[in-house]
Amino acid sequence: MLHSPARLRRSLGILASVAMICGAPGSASLQAIAPSPREISKSSNPSRTDASPISQRANELAASAVLGAIAQSPLQAVEPTLVSANNKAQLLKTGSLFSRPAPVEVLMIGDSMTVGGFGEELLRYLFRRYGSTRVALYASCGSSPEHWLKDEPTYYTKCGYREQTPLRHIYYDFENHRPPPATPTPKLENLLALHQPKVLIIQMGTNWMDRLESKPFAGEKAKYAAILDRVAEAIRRSSKTPPKVIWITPPDSSRYAGDVKRNVDYLITSAAKRHKSQVIDSSAMTHYIAGKTGGDGVHYKDEYAFAWARNVQSKLDKLR
């Protein structure tokens, strides 16, 4: 028997009060929660989540709200907020709601490239290689490495978000020219604590190019190098046996000057040498042709994004 709306509101209100008492720093949207991940399809629908209509008891809703907050802040209480069906977020009944941590073999984080076709194709590969229950992927459009650090303000992406874990699948993108909902970017330290991966793959750097294009690199190099050092330190402190780190550098683009792209590559490869990480050079396997491979000089159409991902896969196989 379903509880009345009034009782449901009371249950969620109690949970929110507990979160605030525990010192929640902000709010996290309750997203689609699935009992098991699914292989991402090649559907042309640009915004989808794997979920069924809400039809659960009040206590299940409240418990699911806690689980929905875990990925954003697994070590803190977070005040839950139900997201409307218009934002493609619904609940799905789960078995063990509080089973954490949720260890995986590989964790990947990225920017809009991973939100898009590149991330979709690479996720299929990771599923084949590790198994769908041993992979976690998070991607935030517009993000850069500093946005994922816990001591930085939360970065809310307004242009797309992808999350695929053993717990849930979320995919937000533009639909019928309408922007996706603003979504907080998870913090790397929290994700490492939650998933305890053996391998961490990072695909980022393109969103630094606008800033580096307008200022002399000599004066900015130390600032960006320090950000990468902070990322490496967060990874090192995450565990007694930190994950193996693999950086994927930005692909070729026609929007930015060649020296800007080379400067970002230099920052990443230099940091990788300092911290004994590995690097996959995307510039050697991509070539942007405006009007053919993409329309904005940065992002690739699916067929070319898939080709880039397949080239990255061959490199990952060699690193295996």
WOGIQUI-V285555 format. One record per backbone hydrogen bond with DSSP energy under -1.0 kcal/mol. CO is the residue of the C=O (numbers start at 1). NH is the residue of the N-H. Records with the same first field share a line. If there is no record, write none. Layout:
BEGIN
CO->NH  NH
END
This chain:
BEGIN
4->8
5->9
6->10
7->11
8->12
9->13
10->14
11->15
12->16
13->17
14->18
15->19
16->20
17->21
18->22
19->24
20->23
26->79
28->81
57->61
58->62
59->63
60->64
61->65
62->66
63->67
64->68
65->69
69->73
73->76
79->28
81->30
84->87  89
85->88
95->97
98->100
105->198  199
106->136
107->201
108->138
109->203
110->140
111->115
112->116
113->119
116->120
117->121
118->122
119->123
120->124
121->125
122->126
123->127
124->128
125->129
126->130
127->131
131->134
134->105  106
136->108
137->164
138->110
139->162
140->143
144->147
145->148
146->149
148->188
149->152
155->185
157->183
160->141
161->172
162->139
163->170
164->137
167->34
168->165
170->163
172->161
175->178
178->175
183->157
187->191
188->192
189->193
190->194
191->195
192->196
194->102
195->104
198->244
199->107
200->246
201->109
202->248
203->111
205->208
206->209
208->212
209->213
217->221
220->224
221->225
222->226
223->227
224->228
225->229
226->230
227->231
228->232
229->233
230->234
231->235
232->236
233->237
235->238
244->200
245->278
246->202
247->280
257->261
258->262
259->263
260->264
261->265
262->266
263->267
264->268
265->269
266->270
267->271
268->272
269->273
270->274
271->275
272->277
278->247
280->249
282->285
289->292  293
293->301
294->291
297->254  255
301->305
302->306
303->307
304->308
305->309
306->310
307->311
308->312
309->313
310->314
311->315
312->316
313->317
314->318
315->319
END
